[in-house]
């Protein structure tokens, strides 16, 4: 842990920097696999699944039998928990629906904006040690509310060629239209180009390791949109003397257990609080099953004190954390003043875990300072907005001359002529 | 021109394909210039401006004197036209503002979504033959409404080191905070890394040639967001016997004059209309100042007839045009059924030029079929949405157990513990 007191503003650029990953060596591999999947389809998926997942898969699509079995295996209490989370996520994302925006900008010039669902979306759910079924809730629920027609989920099989039952249960519950046992670069390539088994989609969502991240970036070159660029997960907590250091430490550790590269930062205006959190961190860390991972992340954690809330806020906005917990006497300074953060958790009883699972907000959020320019996943991530206009004779007479002048000034005479012809036709009306 | 009658659906994949550009040779140049600008800042800008624009620039920022001069030079009537367009664009984009979305997903679990402006944005305006001041209206007006603090505009200087006065006038009128005389790859690199003259921004908007397009794509690797990937401009017109072939031809030509690679498509249910439009096209083409460019685009235009509106609509949605004009007896079939298009123009008196300049809708739109997954530029393009949550003691008691179960099932015990600690502390309350 690095403890800093009142770091001067000219050191902030260094403090807010995230660890950079050298992806150049990965890029070559990703390019190769993309080329092969685009040419050979399922045969390439099969090859790379054997290579990376160590299992031979002959049918990538998860069968109804496998889904039925998952419904048997998942415990009743976990099912209820998932249903409660789903219901909250539905409530919050359904509330984000917007009406058609319609306005007459001039008499006879009617313009409107309308959102339509992206027809085909792909959801990537990593496998590995933690089966992230919660991410399915975060992606499939808004996709359904938006009205996406095809919701294709890819997730890697385990060594037995199976997918975790909680993943299958959640995917079925949330209306995923196709579940495929394929992961990694080859899954992203399949969603990009389409294969015999994987439908080509228009936008790919979901987290993943650095291979998946580079693959998603490459997919954009082939016209596929992605939710956002990804990086290691982050939590910044502002806590002052009104906070409970045990709670704060538990929150910081919940971030730290994600991986050795997780970013964990405590900002405070109170040195006693910093010390108390540090103590609690050490104590709680000992009891964690994922202690080894968490302690690596905690090693490069930062504990930073500032003399007042305003300076702390300025630093937090410069950092742009993915998750921002604020437990402060003067919480309104932060709630009103935060500009750059993915999701904000306010008060002692609002742990990050709540938003990770069940409060209703989305947990797919911008990392790496991208909160400065990217939204977290929300209902609009599954929609695109289109504009419409309908102009009457009177309308084109109202704005036609302005169009002619501007088109001429830009040297675009055919643009001008399209208006002139119409205005002329109306001269004798 | 290629005329097709009832092309079978298995030929559509080929029909909707856009010309691909081989950008690999460009990529190397773009990479080189990015590296140099990131290391040498203004010195690199200077070098490449001399190389590509053929002029030595010592001060990249446009001075107040230059802006004042532009205000003198632009004609009163053009100023009025620009002001009318600005007012309509403001009206339409201001109407897109959304309120905070706030909902209690459970008792004691308050979640809300709020949008905040992206603080620093860069607008790229190409120079060259057509000074696209209209694009400044389309980008700077919503940026101001959104509340962006820094709006930086880059545009290449001409051989005399000057910028077109209409560009300067419009930029000043729309509240651009800094205007820089630098274009091409080096401008995008400057906006990505920041130099002595160019502020680093969080998101880059605006059209450009293939060099600028590749540069914008590369910028995303360095964490800068972009409006959307770009390709040659497109217009698809559906016109039946209720249309005026002269108007239709004029609209198709207004697209064709953009460049030899412009995509121009006519879809109809009426062969007589197709023939009449073809005649009018040939006639009108002769009179165009940009006849040479337009005729190259018209050469590879497609005129496609279908037996009914439903088939035509299915094809149009498969194509996903940037601009879609519909002049049809049964226009509602198209207006209600269109899913994939950037902007839709309805009826005989709604030329594309209206939306290009002055009706109020945005003209920065997805090309290349990207309307399937990307929105055109709109107010939200300059905002990012953040979520907030505040949970009471009662609230965490309502959802805490679900969180514990899910965290445990994902193997994330520190996530669980952050809730358990809180629930325990409440047991005796």
Interface residues (C-beta under 8 A of the other chain):
Chain A: X77 X78 X80 X81 X82 X84 X85 X87 X88 X91 X92 X95 X96 X98 X101 X102 X103 X105 X106 X109 X111 X113 X116 X117 X118 X119 X129 X130 X131 X132 X133 X134 X166 X202 X203 X217 X220 X221 X223 X224 X225 X229 X244 X246 X247 X250 X251 X253 X254 X256 X257 X258 X284 X287 X288 X289 X290 X294 X335 X338 X339 X340 X341 X342 X343 X344 X345 X346 X347 X348 X349 X350 X351 X352 X353 X354 X355 X356 X357 X358 X359 X360 X361 X362 X366 X368 X369 X370 X371 X372 X373 X374 X375 X376 X378 X380 X383 X384 X385 X386 X387 X388 X389 X390 X391 X392 X393 X395 X396 X399 X401 X402 X403 X405 X406 X407 X409 X410 X411 X412 X413 X414 X415 X416 X417 X418 X419 X421 X422 X425
Chain B: X77 X78 X80 X81 X82 X84 X85 X87 X88 X91 X92 X95 X96 X98 X101 X102 X103 X105 X106 X109 X111 X113 X116 X117 X118 X119 X129 X130 X131 X132 X133 X134 X166 X202 X203 X217 X220 X221 X223 X224 X225 X229 X244 X246 X247 X250 X251 X253 X254 X256 X257 X258 X284 X288 X289 X290 X294 X335 X338 X339 X340 X341 X342 X343 X344 X345 X346 X347 X348 X349 X350 X351 X352 X353 X354 X355 X356 X357 X358 X359 X360 X361 X362 X366 X368 X369 X370 X371 X372 X373 X374 X375 X376 X378 X380 X383 X384 X385 X386 X387 X388 X389 X390 X391 X392 X393 X395 X396 X399 X401 X402 X403 X405 X406 X407 X409 X410 X411 X412 X413 X414 X415 X416 X417 X418 X419 X421 X422 X425
